[in-house]
Amino acid sequence: MLKKKVIEKNIKMHQREAEDYKEEKTEIYNKKEQKRIESVLSNAIKKIKTENAKKKVLDVGCGTGNMLEKLNSRFEKKNAKTRLR
């Protein structure tokens, strides 16, 4: 039970940090830059060559989730799996 509470508090702390980061980094989190990021991701997805009809995204949790939010909107099914040890 303690482990679960520690993990929950850790998640909340990182969410607060991400929000602070977004507020501080206006050069990234503005409409113009977000639109540019959308365009770059769109072009990158088009260039993915795979024999599998389903394209997958792996988020290793190294940021605020900005890119993942944009990628998630491009895929039909969203599955989030968290593996904790």
DRENDO-1510 file (C-alpha; in Angstrom, 1 decimal, always signed):
<recs>
REC; n; res; u; v; w
REC; 1; MET; +0.0; +0.0; +0.0 .
REC; 2; LEU; +2.8; +2.4; +0.8 .
REC; 3; LYS; +4.5; +1.7; -2.5 .
REC; 4; LYS; +1.2; +2.6; -4.3 .
REC; 5; LYS; +0.9; +5.9; -2.4 .
REC; 6; VAL; +4.5; +6.8; -3.1 .
REC; 7; ILE; +3.9; +6.2; -6.8 .
REC; 8; GLU; +0.7; +8.3; -6.8 .
REC; 9; LYS; +2.5; +11.2; -5.1 .
REC; 10; ASN; +5.4; +10.9; -7.6 .
REC; 11; ILE; +3.0; +11.0; -10.5 .
REC; 12; LYS; +1.3; +14.1; -9.1 .
REC; 13; MET; +4.6; +15.8; -8.5 .
REC; 14; HIS; +5.7; +15.2; -12.1 .
REC; 15; GLN; +2.4; +16.5; -13.4 .
REC; 16; ARG; +2.9; +19.7; -11.5 .
REC; 17; GLU; +6.4; +20.0; -12.8 .
REC; 18; ALA; +5.1; +19.5; -16.4 .
REC; 19; GLU; +2.6; +22.3; -15.9 .
REC; 20; ASP; +5.3; +24.6; -14.5 .
REC; 21; TYR; +7.5; +23.8; -17.5 .
REC; 22; LYS; +4.7; +24.6; -19.9 .
REC; 23; GLU; +4.2; +28.0; -18.3 .
REC; 24; GLU; +8.0; +28.8; -18.3 .
REC; 25; LYS; +8.7; +27.6; -21.9 .
REC; 26; THR; +6.5; +29.9; -23.9 .
REC; 27; GLU; +8.9; +29.5; -26.8 .
REC; 28; ILE; +7.7; +25.9; -27.1 .
REC; 29; TYR; +4.1; +26.1; -25.8 .
REC; 30; ASN; +2.7; +28.7; -28.2 .
REC; 31; LYS; +0.3; +28.2; -31.1 .
REC; 32; LYS; +2.9; +28.8; -33.8 .
REC; 33; GLU; +5.4; +26.3; -32.4 .
REC; 34; GLN; +2.7; +23.7; -31.6 .
REC; 35; LYS; +1.5; +23.9; -35.2 .
REC; 36; ARG; +5.0; +23.4; -36.4 .
REC; 37; ILE; +5.4; +20.3; -34.2 .
REC; 38; GLU; +2.1; +18.9; -35.5 .
REC; 39; SER; +3.4; +19.3; -39.1 .
REC; 40; VAL; +6.8; +17.7; -38.3 .
REC; 41; LEU; +5.1; +14.7; -36.6 .
REC; 42; SER; +2.6; +14.4; -39.5 .
REC; 43; ASN; +5.5; +14.2; -42.0 .
REC; 44; ALA; +7.4; +11.8; -39.9 .
REC; 45; ILE; +4.5; +9.4; -39.5 .
REC; 46; LYS; +4.0; +9.4; -43.3 .
REC; 47; LYS; +7.6; +8.3; -43.7 .
REC; 48; ILE; +7.4; +5.2; -41.4 .
REC; 49; LYS; +7.9; +2.1; -43.4 .
REC; 50; THR; +6.5; -1.1; -41.9 .
REC; 51; GLU; +4.9; -4.3; -42.9 .
REC; 52; ASN; +2.6; -4.1; -40.0 .
REC; 53; ALA; -0.6; -2.1; -40.7 .
REC; 54; LYS; -0.7; -0.8; -37.2 .
REC; 55; LYS; +1.8; +1.8; -36.1 .
REC; 56; LYS; +2.7; +2.0; -32.5 .
REC; 57; VAL; +4.2; +4.6; -30.2 .
REC; 58; LEU; +6.4; +4.0; -27.2 .
REC; 59; ASP; +6.5; +6.7; -24.6 .
REC; 60; VAL; +9.3; +6.2; -22.2 .
REC; 61; GLY; +8.3; +9.1; -19.9 .
REC; 62; CYS; +11.1; +11.6; -20.6 .
REC; 63; GLY; +9.1; +14.8; -20.9 .
REC; 64; THR; +5.8; +16.6; -20.4 .
REC; 65; GLY; +3.8; +14.5; -22.8 .
REC; 66; ASN; +3.5; +17.2; -25.4 .
REC; 67; MET; +4.6; +15.0; -28.3 .
REC; 68; LEU; +2.6; +12.0; -27.0 .
REC; 69; GLU; -0.6; +14.0; -26.8 .
REC; 70; LYS; -0.2; +14.9; -30.5 .
REC; 71; LEU; +0.7; +11.4; -31.5 .
REC; 72; ASN; -2.3; +9.9; -29.6 .
REC; 73; SER; -4.7; +12.0; -31.6 .
REC; 74; ARG; -3.4; +10.3; -34.8 .
REC; 75; PHE; -4.0; +6.7; -33.8 .
REC; 76; GLU; -7.4; +4.9; -33.6 .
REC; 77; LYS; -6.9; +3.0; -30.4 .
REC; 78; LYS; -5.1; +4.3; -27.4 .
REC; 79; ASN; -3.6; +1.9; -24.9 .
REC; 80; ALA; -1.5; +3.1; -22.0 .
REC; 81; LYS; +0.5; +0.6; -20.1 .
REC; 82; THR; +2.6; +1.4; -17.1 .
REC; 83; ARG; +5.1; -1.1; -15.8 .
REC; 84; LEU; +6.3; -0.5; -12.3 .
REC; 85; ARG; +8.9; -2.5; -10.5 .
</recs>
